[in-house]
Amino acid sequence: MANAAKILQRMRANPRDWRIEDLRVVADRFSIDYRQHGTSHVVFRHPAAGLLTVPSARPVKSVYVRRFLALIGLVEGKQ
């Protein structure tokens, strides 16, 4: 859990050059479901916040990290 908190803190400070695995660690911490069934995209889903589709290219572009952080913000507000 502490690892996810550190990643989230660093992600908020600098949304550039993140891997999809880092987003998955944070998603697990906030009970956000994700799936990637043989595609080049990962879909993050939470009942209170909706869907977010992120390309799984390395590194994840900062625009998608910012959208992911907005999704986390919605989930934090609902908890």
PDB file of N, CA, C and O in Angstrom:
ATOM      1  N   MET A   1       0.812  -1.199   0.000  1.00  0.00           N
ATOM      2  CA  MET A   1       0.000   0.000   0.000  1.00  0.00           C
ATOM      3  C   MET A   1       0.858   1.267   0.000  1.00  0.00           C
ATOM      4  O   MET A   1       0.533   2.240  -0.680  1.00  0.00           O
ATOM      5  N   ALA A   2       1.953   1.251   0.763  1.00  0.00           N
ATOM      6  CA  ALA A   2       2.816   2.422   0.813  1.00  0.00           C
ATOM      7  C   ALA A   2       3.437   2.685  -0.553  1.00  0.00           C
ATOM      8  O   ALA A   2       3.641   3.836  -0.937  1.00  0.00           O
ATOM      9  N   ASN A   3       3.738   1.615  -1.285  1.00  0.00           N
ATOM     10  CA  ASN A   3       4.305   1.769  -2.616  1.00  0.00           C
ATOM     11  C   ASN A   3       3.336   2.507  -3.533  1.00  0.00           C
ATOM     12  O   ASN A   3       3.748   3.394  -4.281  1.00  0.00           O
ATOM     13  N   ALA A   4       2.069   2.156  -3.484  1.00  0.00           N
ATOM     14  CA  ALA A   4       1.062   2.819  -4.312  1.00  0.00           C
ATOM     15  C   ALA A   4       0.932   4.293  -3.931  1.00  0.00           C
ATOM     16  O   ALA A   4       0.763   5.146  -4.802  1.00  0.00           O
ATOM     17  N   ALA A   5       1.010   4.589  -2.660  1.00  0.00           N
ATOM     18  CA  ALA A   5       0.918   5.980  -2.211  1.00  0.00           C
ATOM     19  C   ALA A   5       2.107   6.796  -2.719  1.00  0.00           C
ATOM     20  O   ALA A   5       1.947   7.943  -3.135  1.00  0.00           O
ATOM     21  N   LYS A   6       3.293   6.200  -2.682  1.00  0.00           N
ATOM     22  CA  LYS A   6       4.483   6.892  -3.187  1.00  0.00           C
ATOM     23  C   LYS A   6       4.391   7.115  -4.690  1.00  0.00           C
ATOM     24  O   LYS A   6       4.721   8.192  -5.187  1.00  0.00           O
ATOM     25  N   ILE A   7       3.942   6.095  -5.407  1.00  0.00           N
ATOM     26  CA  ILE A   7       3.795   6.228  -6.858  1.00  0.00           C
ATOM     27  C   ILE A   7       2.796   7.331  -7.178  1.00  0.00           C
ATOM     28  O   ILE A   7       3.048   8.163  -8.049  1.00  0.00           O
ATOM     29  N   LEU A   8       1.670   7.343  -6.485  1.00  0.00           N
ATOM     30  CA  LEU A   8       0.640   8.354  -6.732  1.00  0.00           C
ATOM     31  C   LEU A   8       1.169   9.757  -6.443  1.00  0.00           C
ATOM     32  O   LEU A   8       0.901  10.689  -7.202  1.00  0.00           O
ATOM     33  N   GLN A   9       1.904   9.910  -5.370  1.00  0.00           N
ATOM     34  CA  GLN A   9       2.474  11.210  -5.021  1.00  0.00           C
ATOM     35  C   GLN A   9       3.446  11.677  -6.107  1.00  0.00           C
ATOM     36  O   GLN A   9       3.403  12.835  -6.522  1.00  0.00           O
ATOM     37  N   ARG A  10       4.319  10.782  -6.564  1.00  0.00           N
ATOM     38  CA  ARG A  10       5.277  11.128  -7.614  1.00  0.00           C
ATOM     39  C   ARG A  10       4.572  11.376  -8.945  1.00  0.00           C
ATOM     40  O   ARG A  10       4.991  12.230  -9.725  1.00  0.00           O
ATOM     41  N   MET A  11       3.504  10.627  -9.200  1.00  0.00           N
ATOM     42  CA  MET A  11       2.742  10.782 -10.437  1.00  0.00           C
ATOM     43  C   MET A  11       2.068  12.151 -10.476  1.00  0.00           C
ATOM     44  O   MET A  11       2.017  12.787 -11.529  1.00  0.00           O
ATOM     45  N   ARG A  12       1.556  12.601  -9.349  1.00  0.00           N
ATOM     46  CA  ARG A  12       0.920  13.922  -9.285  1.00  0.00           C
ATOM     47  C   ARG A  12       1.946  15.037  -9.471  1.00  0.00           C
ATOM     48  O   ARG A  12       1.642  16.075 -10.058  1.00  0.00           O
ATOM     49  N   ALA A  13       3.150  14.821  -8.973  1.00  0.00           N
ATOM     50  CA  ALA A  13       4.201  15.827  -9.108  1.00  0.00           C
ATOM     51  C   ALA A  13       4.741  15.895 -10.534  1.00  0.00           C
ATOM     52  O   ALA A  13       5.094  16.972 -11.013  1.00  0.00           O
ATOM     53  N   ASN A  14       4.809  14.743 -11.217  1.00  0.00           N
ATOM     54  CA  ASN A  14       5.354  14.693 -12.568  1.00  0.00           C
ATOM     55  C   ASN A  14       4.607  13.630 -13.371  1.00  0.00           C
ATOM     56  O   ASN A  14       4.913  12.445 -13.237  1.00  0.00           O
ATOM     57  N   PRO A  15       3.646  14.014 -14.192  1.00  0.00           N
ATOM     58  CA  PRO A  15       2.838  13.028 -14.922  1.00  0.00           C
ATOM     59  C   PRO A  15       3.496  12.484 -16.189  1.00  0.00           C
ATOM     60  O   PRO A  15       2.800  11.947 -17.051  1.00  0.00           O
ATOM     61  N   ARG A  16       4.801  12.607 -16.323  1.00  0.00           N
ATOM     62  CA  ARG A  16       5.482  12.138 -17.527  1.00  0.00           C
ATOM     63  C   ARG A  16       6.278  10.865 -17.256  1.00  0.00           C
ATOM     64  O   ARG A  16       6.756  10.632 -16.146  1.00  0.00           O
ATOM     65  N   ASP A  17       6.406  10.044 -18.307  1.00  0.00           N
ATOM     66  CA  ASP A  17       7.277   8.863 -18.302  1.00  0.00           C
ATOM     67  C   ASP A  17       6.865   7.794 -17.292  1.00  0.00           C
ATOM     68  O   ASP A  17       7.694   7.325 -16.512  1.00  0.00           O
ATOM     69  N   TRP A  18       5.600   7.412 -17.305  1.00  0.00           N
ATOM     70  CA  TRP A  18       5.116   6.340 -16.439  1.00  0.00           C
ATOM     71  C   TRP A  18       4.805   5.106 -17.264  1.00  0.00           C
ATOM     72  O   TRP A  18       4.500   5.200 -18.453  1.00  0.00           O
ATOM     73  N   ARG A  19       4.883   3.958 -16.630  1.00  0.00           N
ATOM     74  CA  ARG A  19       4.551   2.691 -17.277  1.00  0.00           C
ATOM     75  C   ARG A  19       3.132   2.289 -16.897  1.00  0.00           C
ATOM     76  O   ARG A  19       2.602   2.720 -15.873  1.00  0.00           O
ATOM     77  N   ILE A  20       2.537   1.468 -17.725  1.00  0.00           N
ATOM     78  CA  ILE A  20       1.178   0.998 -17.462  1.00  0.00           C
ATOM     79  C   ILE A  20       1.140   0.179 -16.170  1.00  0.00           C
ATOM     80  O   ILE A  20       0.115   0.146 -15.489  1.00  0.00           O
ATOM     81  N   GLU A  21       2.244  -0.476 -15.832  1.00  0.00           N
ATOM     82  CA  GLU A  21       2.310  -1.260 -14.595  1.00  0.00           C
ATOM     83  C   GLU A  21       2.164  -0.367 -13.371  1.00  0.00           C
ATOM     84  O   GLU A  21       1.567  -0.773 -12.374  1.00  0.00           O
ATOM     85  N   ASP A  22       2.706   0.848 -13.439  1.00  0.00           N
ATOM     86  CA  ASP A  22       2.569   1.795 -12.323  1.00  0.00           C
ATOM     87  C   ASP A  22       1.106   2.212 -12.138  1.00  0.00           C
ATOM     88  O   ASP A  22       0.622   2.329 -11.013  1.00  0.00           O
ATOM     89  N   LEU A  23       0.419   2.431 -13.248  1.00  0.00           N
ATOM     90  CA  LEU A  23      -1.000   2.776 -13.172  1.00  0.00           C
ATOM     91  C   LEU A  23      -1.801   1.625 -12.577  1.00  0.00           C
ATOM     92  O   LEU A  23      -2.754   1.849 -11.830  1.00  0.00           O
ATOM     93  N   ARG A  24      -1.422   0.406 -12.902  1.00  0.00           N
ATOM     94  CA  ARG A  24      -2.125  -0.761 -12.356  1.00  0.00           C
ATOM     95  C   ARG A  24      -1.939  -0.876 -10.848  1.00  0.00           C
ATOM     96  O   ARG A  24      -2.875  -1.244 -10.137  1.00  0.00           O
ATOM     97  N   VAL A  25      -0.735  -0.565 -10.349  1.00  0.00           N
ATOM     98  CA  VAL A  25      -0.485  -0.617  -8.902  1.00  0.00           C
ATOM     99  C   VAL A  25      -1.394   0.373  -8.181  1.00  0.00           C
ATOM    100  O   VAL A  25      -1.998   0.039  -7.162  1.00  0.00           O
ATOM    101  N   VAL A  26      -1.490   1.580  -8.707  1.00  0.00           N
ATOM    102  CA  VAL A  26      -2.342   2.602  -8.094  1.00  0.00           C
ATOM    103  C   VAL A  26      -3.817   2.211  -8.221  1.00  0.00           C
ATOM    104  O   VAL A  26      -4.596   2.417  -7.290  1.00  0.00           O
ATOM    105  N   ALA A  27      -4.195   1.651  -9.362  1.00  0.00           N
ATOM    106  CA  ALA A  27      -5.585   1.220  -9.562  1.00  0.00           C
ATOM    107  C   ALA A  27      -5.972   0.152  -8.548  1.00  0.00           C
ATOM    108  O   ALA A  27      -7.083   0.177  -8.016  1.00  0.00           O
ATOM    109  N   ASP A  28      -5.071  -0.783  -8.275  1.00  0.00           N
ATOM    110  CA  ASP A  28      -5.352  -1.811  -7.269  1.00  0.00           C
ATOM    111  C   ASP A  28      -5.595  -1.190  -5.904  1.00  0.00           C
ATOM    112  O   ASP A  28      -6.463  -1.644  -5.158  1.00  0.00           O
ATOM    113  N   ARG A  29      -4.841  -0.163  -5.574  1.00  0.00           N
ATOM    114  CA  ARG A  29      -4.965   0.503  -4.275  1.00  0.00           C
ATOM    115  C   ARG A  29      -6.347   1.135  -4.089  1.00  0.00           C
ATOM    116  O   ARG A  29      -6.874   1.174  -2.977  1.00  0.00           O
ATOM    117  N   PHE A  30      -6.929   1.630  -5.192  1.00  0.00           N
ATOM    118  CA  PHE A  30      -8.221   2.309  -5.123  1.00  0.00           C
ATOM    119  C   PHE A  30      -9.373   1.442  -5.608  1.00  0.00           C
ATOM    120  O   PHE A  30     -10.458   1.952  -5.889  1.00  0.00           O
ATOM    121  N   SER A  31      -9.151   0.154  -5.706  1.00  0.00           N
ATOM    122  CA  SER A  31     -10.181  -0.814  -6.131  1.00  0.00           C
ATOM    123  C   SER A  31     -10.769  -0.475  -7.497  1.00  0.00           C
ATOM    124  O   SER A  31     -11.970  -0.619  -7.727  1.00  0.00           O
ATOM    125  N   ILE A  32      -9.905  -0.025  -8.391  1.00  0.00           N
ATOM    126  CA  ILE A  32     -10.311   0.255  -9.762  1.00  0.00           C
ATOM    127  C   ILE A  32     -10.014  -0.990 -10.588  1.00  0.00           C
ATOM    128  O   ILE A  32      -8.880  -1.470 -10.613  1.00  0.00           O
ATOM    129  N   ASP A  33     -11.028  -1.507 -11.259  1.00  0.00           N
ATOM    130  CA  ASP A  33     -10.848  -2.678 -12.111  1.00  0.00           C
ATOM    131  C   ASP A  33     -10.151  -2.263 -13.397  1.00  0.00           C
ATOM    132  O   ASP A  33     -10.322  -1.141 -13.873  1.00  0.00           O
ATOM    133  N   TYR A  34      -9.371  -3.172 -13.950  1.00  0.00           N
ATOM    134  CA  TYR A  34      -8.763  -2.921 -15.256  1.00  0.00           C
ATOM    135  C   TYR A  34      -8.734  -4.218 -16.034  1.00  0.00           C
ATOM    136  O   TYR A  34      -8.715  -5.309 -15.466  1.00  0.00           O
ATOM    137  N   ARG A  35      -8.731  -4.072 -17.357  1.00  0.00           N
ATOM    138  CA  ARG A  35      -8.673  -5.255 -18.213  1.00  0.00           C
ATOM    139  C   ARG A  35      -7.890  -4.921 -19.473  1.00  0.00           C
ATOM    140  O   ARG A  35      -7.883  -3.790 -19.959  1.00  0.00           O
ATOM    141  N   GLN A  36      -7.235  -5.952 -19.975  1.00  0.00           N
ATOM    142  CA  GLN A  36      -6.486  -5.848 -21.225  1.00  0.00           C
ATOM    143  C   GLN A  36      -6.467  -7.241 -21.837  1.00  0.00           C
ATOM    144  O   GLN A  36      -5.575  -8.039 -21.551  1.00  0.00           O
ATOM    145  N   HIS A  37      -7.431  -7.524 -22.659  1.00  0.00           N
ATOM    146  CA  HIS A  37      -7.559  -8.848 -23.251  1.00  0.00           C
ATOM    147  C   HIS A  37      -6.958  -8.855 -24.647  1.00  0.00           C
ATOM    148  O   HIS A  37      -7.682  -8.752 -25.637  1.00  0.00           O
ATOM    149  N   GLY A  38      -5.644  -8.976 -24.733  1.00  0.00           N
ATOM    150  CA  GLY A  38      -4.984  -9.093 -26.019  1.00  0.00           C
ATOM    151  C   GLY A  38      -5.058  -7.859 -26.892  1.00  0.00           C
ATOM    152  O   GLY A  38      -4.911  -7.956 -28.110  1.00  0.00           O
ATOM    153  N   THR A  39      -5.281  -6.716 -26.304  1.00  0.00           N
ATOM    154  CA  THR A  39      -5.353  -5.477 -27.074  1.00  0.00           C
ATOM    155  C   THR A  39      -4.208  -4.560 -26.687  1.00  0.00           C
ATOM    156  O   THR A  39      -3.450  -4.846 -25.760  1.00  0.00           O
ATOM    157  N   SER A  40      -4.094  -3.473 -27.396  1.00  0.00           N
ATOM    158  CA  SER A  40      -3.027  -2.519 -27.112  1.00  0.00           C
ATOM    159  C   SER A  40      -3.477  -1.427 -26.149  1.00  0.00           C
ATOM    160  O   SER A  40      -2.768  -0.438 -25.960  1.00  0.00           O
ATOM    161  N   HIS A  41      -4.642  -1.595 -25.542  1.00  0.00           N
ATOM    162  CA  HIS A  41      -5.177  -0.616 -24.599  1.00  0.00           C
ATOM    163  C   HIS A  41      -5.588  -1.301 -23.301  1.00  0.00           C
ATOM    164  O   HIS A  41      -5.953  -2.477 -23.285  1.00  0.00           O
ATOM    165  N   VAL A  42      -5.521  -0.545 -22.225  1.00  0.00           N
ATOM    166  CA  VAL A  42      -6.001  -1.008 -20.923  1.00  0.00           C
ATOM    167  C   VAL A  42      -7.202  -0.147 -20.559  1.00  0.00           C
ATOM    168  O   VAL A  42      -7.161   1.077 -20.687  1.00  0.00           O
ATOM    169  N   VAL A  43      -8.267  -0.789 -20.106  1.00  0.00           N
ATOM    170  CA  VAL A  43      -9.478  -0.069 -19.709  1.00  0.00           C
ATOM    171  C   VAL A  43      -9.572  -0.107 -18.186  1.00  0.00           C
ATOM    172  O   VAL A  43      -9.667  -1.178 -17.588  1.00  0.00           O
ATOM    173  N   PHE A  44      -9.546   1.068 -17.568  1.00  0.00           N
ATOM    174  CA  PHE A  44      -9.718   1.195 -16.126  1.00  0.00           C
ATOM    175  C   PHE A  44     -11.177   1.546 -15.883  1.00  0.00           C
ATOM    176  O   PHE A  44     -11.748   2.391 -16.573  1.00  0.00           O
ATOM    177  N   ARG A  45     -11.782   0.880 -14.880  1.00  0.00           N
ATOM    178  CA  ARG A  45     -13.214   1.077 -14.638  1.00  0.00           C
ATOM    179  C   ARG A  45     -13.497   1.092 -13.140  1.00  0.00           C
ATOM    180  O   ARG A  45     -12.981   0.272 -12.381  1.00  0.00           O
ATOM    181  N   HIS A  46     -14.330   2.046 -12.740  1.00  0.00           N
ATOM    182  CA  HIS A  46     -14.807   2.123 -11.359  1.00  0.00           C
ATOM    183  C   HIS A  46     -16.271   2.549 -11.412  1.00  0.00           C
ATOM    184  O   HIS A  46     -16.617   3.460 -12.164  1.00  0.00           O
ATOM    185  N   PRO A  47     -17.143   1.902 -10.622  1.00  0.00           N
ATOM    186  CA  PRO A  47     -18.576   2.224 -10.689  1.00  0.00           C
ATOM    187  C   PRO A  47     -18.893   3.692 -10.398  1.00  0.00           C
ATOM    188  O   PRO A  47     -19.830   4.247 -10.972  1.00  0.00           O
ATOM    189  N   ALA A  48     -18.129   4.316  -9.525  1.00  0.00           N
ATOM    190  CA  ALA A  48     -18.420   5.702  -9.152  1.00  0.00           C
ATOM    191  C   ALA A  48     -17.779   6.719 -10.090  1.00  0.00           C
ATOM    192  O   ALA A  48     -18.147   7.894 -10.072  1.00  0.00           O
ATOM    193  N   ALA A  49     -16.818   6.278 -10.913  1.00  0.00           N
ATOM    194  CA  ALA A  49     -16.072   7.243 -11.716  1.00  0.00           C
ATOM    195  C   ALA A  49     -16.122   6.985 -13.215  1.00  0.00           C
ATOM    196  O   ALA A  49     -15.723   7.854 -13.990  1.00  0.00           O
ATOM    197  N   GLY A  50     -16.588   5.843 -13.643  1.00  0.00           N
ATOM    198  CA  GLY A  50     -16.698   5.574 -15.072  1.00  0.00           C
ATOM    199  C   GLY A  50     -15.495   4.847 -15.644  1.00  0.00           C
ATOM    200  O   GLY A  50     -14.778   4.143 -14.933  1.00  0.00           O
ATOM    201  N   LEU A  51     -15.284   5.030 -16.957  1.00  0.00           N
ATOM    202  CA  LEU A  51     -14.248   4.324 -17.705  1.00  0.00           C
ATOM    203  C   LEU A  51     -13.137   5.261 -18.144  1.00  0.00           C
ATOM    204  O   LEU A  51     -13.350   6.456 -18.350  1.00  0.00           O
ATOM    205  N   LEU A  52     -11.947   4.691 -18.283  1.00  0.00           N
ATOM    206  CA  LEU A  52     -10.820   5.397 -18.877  1.00  0.00           C
ATOM    207  C   LEU A  52     -10.029   4.389 -19.686  1.00  0.00           C
ATOM    208  O   LEU A  52      -9.593   3.370 -19.149  1.00  0.00           O
ATOM    209  N   THR A  53      -9.837   4.658 -20.970  1.00  0.00           N
ATOM    210  CA  THR A  53      -9.055   3.792 -21.837  1.00  0.00           C
ATOM    211  C   THR A  53      -7.685   4.422 -22.035  1.00  0.00           C
ATOM    212  O   THR A  53      -7.574   5.588 -22.413  1.00  0.00           O
ATOM    213  N   VAL A  54      -6.629   3.626 -21.773  1.00  0.00           N
ATOM    214  CA  VAL A  54      -5.259   4.115 -21.861  1.00  0.00           C
ATOM    215  C   VAL A  54      -4.468   3.204 -22.792  1.00  0.00           C
ATOM    216  O   VAL A  54      -4.458   1.990 -22.593  1.00  0.00           O
ATOM    217  N   PRO A  55      -3.799   3.764 -23.810  1.00  0.00           N
ATOM    218  CA  PRO A  55      -2.929   2.933 -24.643  1.00  0.00           C
ATOM    219  C   PRO A  55      -1.773   2.398 -23.803  1.00  0.00           C
ATOM    220  O   PRO A  55      -1.246   3.106 -22.945  1.00  0.00           O
ATOM    221  N   SER A  56      -1.384   1.163 -24.046  1.00  0.00           N
ATOM    222  CA  SER A  56      -0.341   0.559 -23.215  1.00  0.00           C
ATOM    223  C   SER A  56       1.054   0.761 -23.784  1.00  0.00           C
ATOM    224  O   SER A  56       1.942  -0.055 -23.539  1.00  0.00           O
ATOM    225  N   ALA A  57       1.261   1.827 -24.536  1.00  0.00           N
ATOM    226  CA  ALA A  57       2.584   2.145 -25.073  1.00  0.00           C
ATOM    227  C   ALA A  57       3.495   2.600 -23.944  1.00  0.00           C
ATOM    228  O   ALA A  57       3.034   3.086 -22.912  1.00  0.00           O
ATOM    229  N   ARG A  58       4.797   2.435 -24.159  1.00  0.00           N
ATOM    230  CA  ARG A  58       5.759   2.895 -23.160  1.00  0.00           C
ATOM    231  C   ARG A  58       6.462   4.121 -23.676  1.00  0.00           C
ATOM    232  O   ARG A  58       6.882   4.121 -24.833  1.00  0.00           O
ATOM    233  N   PRO A  59       6.613   5.139 -22.914  1.00  0.00           N
ATOM    234  CA  PRO A  59       5.897   5.416 -21.675  1.00  0.00           C
ATOM    235  C   PRO A  59       4.475   5.891 -21.976  1.00  0.00           C
ATOM    236  O   PRO A  59       4.161   6.283 -23.101  1.00  0.00           O
ATOM    237  N   VAL A  60       3.631   5.850 -20.958  1.00  0.00           N
ATOM    238  CA  VAL A  60       2.261   6.347 -21.096  1.00  0.00           C
ATOM    239  C   VAL A  60       2.341   7.868 -21.215  1.00  0.00           C
ATOM    240  O   VAL A  60       3.012   8.521 -20.416  1.00  0.00           O
ATOM    241  N   LYS A  61       1.671   8.420 -22.192  1.00  0.00           N
ATOM    242  CA  LYS A  61       1.717   9.867 -22.399  1.00  0.00           C
ATOM    243  C   LYS A  61       1.087  10.594 -21.216  1.00  0.00           C
ATOM    244  O   LYS A  61       0.173  10.091 -20.562  1.00  0.00           O
ATOM    245  N   SER A  62       1.608  11.793 -20.964  1.00  0.00           N
ATOM    246  CA  SER A  62       1.182  12.546 -19.784  1.00  0.00           C
ATOM    247  C   SER A  62      -0.309  12.888 -19.815  1.00  0.00           C
ATOM    248  O   SER A  62      -0.925  13.007 -18.755  1.00  0.00           O
ATOM    249  N   VAL A  63      -0.900  13.049 -20.989  1.00  0.00           N
ATOM    250  CA  VAL A  63      -2.329  13.359 -21.055  1.00  0.00           C
ATOM    251  C   VAL A  63      -3.152  12.220 -20.452  1.00  0.00           C
ATOM    252  O   VAL A  63      -4.155  12.470 -19.784  1.00  0.00           O
ATOM    253  N   TYR A  64      -2.736  10.975 -20.682  1.00  0.00           N
ATOM    254  CA  TYR A  64      -3.458   9.835 -20.120  1.00  0.00           C
ATOM    255  C   TYR A  64      -3.196   9.700 -18.621  1.00  0.00           C
ATOM    256  O   TYR A  64      -4.075   9.269 -17.875  1.00  0.00           O
ATOM    257  N   VAL A  65      -2.001  10.064 -18.181  1.00  0.00           N
ATOM    258  CA  VAL A  65      -1.707  10.031 -16.743  1.00  0.00           C
ATOM    259  C   VAL A  65      -2.559  11.074 -16.031  1.00  0.00           C
ATOM    260  O   VAL A  65      -3.077  10.811 -14.945  1.00  0.00           O
ATOM    261  N   ARG A  66      -2.709  12.251 -16.627  1.00  0.00           N
ATOM    262  CA  ARG A  66      -3.561  13.286 -16.018  1.00  0.00           C
ATOM    263  C   ARG A  66      -5.018  12.834 -15.944  1.00  0.00           C
ATOM    264  O   ARG A  66      -5.702  13.082 -14.951  1.00  0.00           O
ATOM    265  N   ARG A  67      -5.481  12.177 -16.992  1.00  0.00           N
ATOM    266  CA  ARG A  67      -6.853  11.652 -16.969  1.00  0.00           C
ATOM    267  C   ARG A  67      -7.000  10.567 -15.914  1.00  0.00           C
ATOM    268  O   ARG A  67      -8.032  10.477 -15.250  1.00  0.00           O
ATOM    269  N   PHE A  68      -5.970   9.744 -15.759  1.00  0.00           N
ATOM    270  CA  PHE A  68      -5.983   8.710 -14.726  1.00  0.00           C
ATOM    271  C   PHE A  68      -6.019   9.353 -13.343  1.00  0.00           C
ATOM    272  O   PHE A  68      -6.740   8.885 -12.461  1.00  0.00           O
ATOM    273  N   LEU A  69      -5.249  10.418 -13.149  1.00  0.00           N
ATOM    274  CA  LEU A  69      -5.259  11.127 -11.868  1.00  0.00           C
ATOM    275  C   LEU A  69      -6.626  11.754 -11.596  1.00  0.00           C
ATOM    276  O   LEU A  69      -7.066  11.802 -10.448  1.00  0.00           O
ATOM    277  N   ALA A  70      -7.295  12.228 -12.633  1.00  0.00           N
ATOM    278  CA  ALA A  70      -8.657  12.760 -12.461  1.00  0.00           C
ATOM    279  C   ALA A  70      -9.610  11.643 -12.047  1.00  0.00           C
ATOM    280  O   ALA A  70     -10.490  11.854 -11.212  1.00  0.00           O
ATOM    281  N   LEU A  71      -9.438  10.462 -12.625  1.00  0.00           N
ATOM    282  CA  LEU A  71     -10.251   9.301 -12.242  1.00  0.00           C
ATOM    283  C   LEU A  71     -10.011   8.952 -10.775  1.00  0.00           C
ATOM    284  O   LEU A  71     -10.956   8.667 -10.038  1.00  0.00           O
ATOM    285  N   ILE A  72      -8.755   8.974 -10.355  1.00  0.00           N
ATOM    286  CA  ILE A  72      -8.410   8.714  -8.951  1.00  0.00           C
ATOM    287  C   ILE A  72      -9.071   9.767  -8.061  1.00  0.00           C
ATOM    288  O   ILE A  72      -9.597   9.440  -6.998  1.00  0.00           O
ATOM    289  N   GLY A  73      -9.045  11.021  -8.489  1.00  0.00           N
ATOM    290  CA  GLY A  73      -9.688  12.090  -7.720  1.00  0.00           C
ATOM    291  C   GLY A  73     -11.176  11.859  -7.540  1.00  0.00           C
ATOM    292  O   GLY A  73     -11.718  12.104  -6.462  1.00  0.00           O
ATOM    293  N   LEU A  74     -11.841  11.388  -8.588  1.00  0.00           N
ATOM    294  CA  LEU A  74     -13.267  11.075  -8.471  1.00  0.00           C
ATOM    295  C   LEU A  74     -13.506   9.937  -7.489  1.00  0.00           C
ATOM    296  O   LEU A  74     -14.446   9.977  -6.695  1.00  0.00           O
ATOM    297  N   VAL A  75     -12.652   8.930  -7.548  1.00  0.00           N
ATOM    298  CA  VAL A  75     -12.800   7.787  -6.638  1.00  0.00           C
ATOM    299  C   VAL A  75     -12.527   8.220  -5.203  1.00  0.00           C
ATOM    300  O   VAL A  75     -13.234   7.802  -4.286  1.00  0.00           O
ATOM    301  N   GLU A  76     -11.510   9.054  -4.999  1.00  0.00           N
ATOM    302  CA  GLU A  76     -11.201   9.540  -3.646  1.00  0.00           C
ATOM    303  C   GLU A  76     -12.365  10.352  -3.083  1.00  0.00           C
ATOM    304  O   GLU A  76     -12.663  10.265  -1.892  1.00  0.00           O
ATOM    305  N   GLY A  77     -13.012  11.125  -3.919  1.00  0.00           N
ATOM    306  CA  GLY A  77     -14.148  11.931  -3.480  1.00  0.00           C
ATOM    307  C   GLY A  77     -15.350  11.091  -3.094  1.00  0.00           C
ATOM    308  O   GLY A  77     -16.159  11.515  -2.269  1.00  0.00           O
ATOM    309  N   LYS A  78     -15.482   9.907  -3.675  1.00  0.00           N
ATOM    310  CA  LYS A  78     -16.625   9.028  -3.404  1.00  0.00           C
ATOM    311  C   LYS A  78     -16.392   8.136  -2.195  1.00  0.00           C
ATOM    312  O   LYS A  78     -17.341   7.587  -1.637  1.00  0.00           O
ATOM    313  N   GLN A  79     -15.127   7.987  -1.783  1.00  0.00           N
ATOM    314  CA  GLN A  79     -14.842   7.083  -0.658  1.00  0.00           C
ATOM    315  C   GLN A  79     -15.015   7.771   0.668  1.00  0.00           C
ATOM    316  O   GLN A  79     -14.815   7.154   1.714  1.00  0.00           O
TER     317      GLN A  79
END
